[in-house]
Amino acid sequence: MRKIIFYFFIIISIVQFDYASSVKKELNFAYYIPSMDDIDAKDIKISLQFWAKELGERTGIVVNSLFYTNIKKLKNDFDLKKIDVVTASPLVFIKNFDLSTFSSGFKSVVSNEVSRNRLLILVQRKSKINKLKDLKNKTIARLDSEIEELYINRNLQKAFRKDADEFLKSTLFVKKYSKAILKLFFKKVDACIVSESAFNLASEMNPQIRKKLKIIDSENVNLVGSSFFRRGVDQDILEKFQEEAFKVHLTKRGRQILTVFKADAVVESKIEDLDSVKKIYKEYLALKK
């Protein structure tokens, strides 16, 4: 997940407060690798370890980058207070952690934040697919991510008491939303699940996409990963970091980083931001009983 690696670059690029004259601090940042589904894991580790070293030299803070592929191991280390910050997708937090053990954190935002966090189900405009029920025994393209899976399964459970693997003919997994849109555009699949911002961008690049495709379902969902501090982490570090992080768009270097990660600013991330995903997850679990 590109947005997740972005958070660490914010840390090393905009933290200007100096702890050199005080007691040396140490922070352990945990990254859940499966949440970073569009970046090579090897590249992530090399980049973050390099920048962690630079951060330590510049600020006097020892920053340890911890990479996990096993959520149980990450959760255990978090419970033992070996981790100070967790970076992952919303559903990872909801399914695996007591959210009361976190305090506020940080996330990137864009000017079209609402459309970035709205999922759509698209089909061919001239097809006979107009509602969810019309997807029976059809093929669909989507990212291989938990949130897209939860979204379609909750909707199908609500209407038909079936998950996608029981209702659809097949699911084609792709790496990017743009790939899913193109698969549908060229009639390789019957439907696709994408973000509204991805659909808008694709339509700007090729107006025929909006003319040939239509929306049959949509929902506002928090799709963007966040970083949250463990409750109990030094409040002074937390507040000073956030104060500087929120100024990233005011510096030339900060704007360059934001541009690379297609973001406009960094803002506070609150646990309440996870409510939309939590609601869908609870609904799905209730329907599955």
LINJOJO-V868374 format. One record per pair of residues at least 4 apart in sequence whose C-alpha atoms are under 6 Angstrom apart, sorted by the first residue. I is the first residue (numbers start at 1). J is the second residue. D is the distance in whole Angstrom. If there is no record, write none. Layout:
# LINJOJO-V868374
I_J_D / I_J_D
This chain:
# LINJOJO-V868374
1_35_6 / 1_36_3 / 1_37_5 / 1_38_5 / 4_225_6 / 9_13_6 / 10_14_6 / 11_15_6 / 12_55_5 / 15_244_6 / 18_59_5 / 19_59_6 / 19_60_6 / 20_60_5 / 25_61_5 / 26_61_6 / 26_62_5 / 26_63_6 / 27_63_5 / 27_84_6 / 28_63_6 / 28_64_5 / 28_83_5 / 28_84_5 / 29_65_5 / 29_66_6 / 29_85_5 / 30_66_5 / 30_67_6 / 30_86_5 / 31_67_5 / 31_87_5 / 32_68_5 / 32_88_6 / 33_68_6 / 33_69_5 / 35_88_6 / 35_89_6 / 45_49_6 / 48_52_6 / 52_63_6 / 55_59_6 / 56_60_5 / 56_61_5 / 56_62_5 / 71_75_6 / 77_82_5 / 78_82_6 / 78_83_5 / 84_229_6 / 84_230_5 / 85_228_6 / 85_229_4 / 85_230_6 / 86_227_6 / 86_228_6 / 87_226_6 / 87_227_4 / 88_225_5 / 89_225_4 / 90_225_6 / 91_95_6 / 92_96_6 / 93_97_5 / 101_231_5 / 102_229_6 / 102_230_5 / 102_231_5 / 103_229_5 / 103_230_6 / 103_231_5 / 104_228_6 / 104_269_6 / 104_270_5 / 105_227_5 / 105_228_4 / 105_229_6 / 105_268_6 / 105_269_5 / 106_227_6 / 106_267_6 / 106_268_5 / 106_269_4 / 107_226_5 / 107_266_6 / 107_267_6 / 107_269_6 / 108_265_6 / 108_266_4 / 109_263_6 / 109_264_6 / 109_265_6 / 110_263_5 / 110_264_5 / 115_196_5 / 115_197_5 / 116_195_6 / 116_197_5 / 117_220_6 / 117_221_5 / 117_222_5 / 117_223_5 / 118_195_5 / 118_196_6 / 118_219_5 / 118_220_4 / 118_221_6 / 119_194_6 / 119_195_4 / 119_196_6 / 119_218_5 / 119_219_5 / 120_193_6 / 120_194_5 / 120_195_6 / 120_217_6 / 120_218_4 / 121_192_6 / 121_193_5 / 121_215_6 / 121_216_6 / 121_217_5 / 122_191_5 / 122_192_5 / 122_214_5 / 122_215_5 / 123_191_5 / 123_213_6 / 123_214_6 / 124_212_6 / 124_213_5 / 125_212_5 / 125_213_5 / 125_214_5 / 129_134_5 / 130_216_6 / 131_216_6 / 136_167_6 / 136_168_5 / 137_168_4 / 137_169_4 / 138_168_5 / 138_169_5 / 138_190_6 / 139_169_5 / 139_170_5 / 139_171_6 / 139_189_5 / 139_190_5 / 140_171_5 / 140_189_6 / 140_190_6 / 140_191_5 / 140_192_5 / 141_171_6 / 141_172_5 / 141_173_6 / 141_180_5 / 141_192_4 / 142_173_5 / 142_174_6 / 142_180_6 / 142_192_6 / 142_193_5 / 143_173_5 / 143_174_5 / 143_175_6 / 144_173_5 / 146_150_6 / 150_154_6 / 153_157_6 / 153_163_5 / 153_164_6 / 154_284_5 / 156_160_5 / 156_162_6 / 156_163_6 / 157_161_4 / 157_162_5 / 157_163_6 / 162_166_6 / 164_168_5 / 177_194_5 / 180_192_6 / 183_188_5 / 183_189_6 / 184_188_6 / 184_189_5 / 203_207_5 / 203_209_5 / 203_210_5 / 208_212_6 / 209_213_6 / 221_276_6 / 237_241_6 / 241_245_6 / 246_266_5 / 246_267_6 / 248_254_5 / 249_254_5 / 249_255_5 / 249_265_6 / 258_262_6 / 258_263_5 / 258_264_6
